Amino acid sequence: MKKICCMTLAIFVTLGLGTLVGRVSATILSGDVTGGSAFTAGGIFVTLIPPLSNPLGPPNSVGNDTFQSPNLFGFNEDQNIVLAAPLVVDVGSSPLPIGTTVASHYIFFDPGPSQSIIGTVDFDADVLAILTSTTNLAASDFLANTGVNYLNPGFRGLETGDAVTINGPRQILFDTSAFTPGDYVRVLTAFSPAAAVPEPSTFILVIFGLAGVAVLGWRRNRKPWADAH
């Protein structure tokens, strides 16, 4: 019985330690809506955490009028992934070479009536590239890994006259006009320090797990005469 308990706790601790290198959604730092009709309509920047609480369409979905809001939205996708092959991008040095570590983020504007927006989004690492075309967004969907339903894949990206650019080492400028189904881009940053930091609860779980293993190990190794006193 003790052997089974020790094995169970060992597995628990292993899983807990594994999450220490997992990601947390803290790589989009902030954002702001500074111009356009969306600004006049009271639009703000909103950081989302999957699963998405979109008000319209299928649950946990984005890409087909699922928000209908003057806000600029963003959420983190997969973080700190090493590219296994070169990746063609629309903004930034292209292609990103094999072996590059990237953190992926999805930024979008999905208004109800046709609206324009000017806004910025800040990240915790340098911006390497932006995917703005339908083809390159599809080719980089392997970086999503969120469980989100990405709708209307043939209509994602930007149209003529829209622009999303690198506005500073860790900032993008979003300057577009959109109607249906909205404007969607993927931003790739360098290694994200925030994504590599474990959540506090992880430390607590691991500490309890290690303590449990230590106690059981001590009980198994006690001398028989110790139990008699």
KABELVEN-V443624 format. One record per helix or strand of 2 or more residues. SS is the DSSP state (A for helix, B for strand). FROM is the first residue (numbers start at 1). LEN is the number of residues. If there is no record, write none. Layout:
BEGIN
<<SS/FROM/LEN> <SS/FROM/LEN>>
END
This chain:
BEGIN
<<A/2/20> <B/28/8> <A/36/5> <B/45/4> <B/61/2> <B/72/5> <B/81/2> <B/101/9> <B/115/9> <B/127/5> <A/134/6> <A/141/3> <B/149/2> <A/153/3> <B/163/6> <B/171/8> <B/183/7> <A/194/3> <A/200/22> <A/224/5>>
END
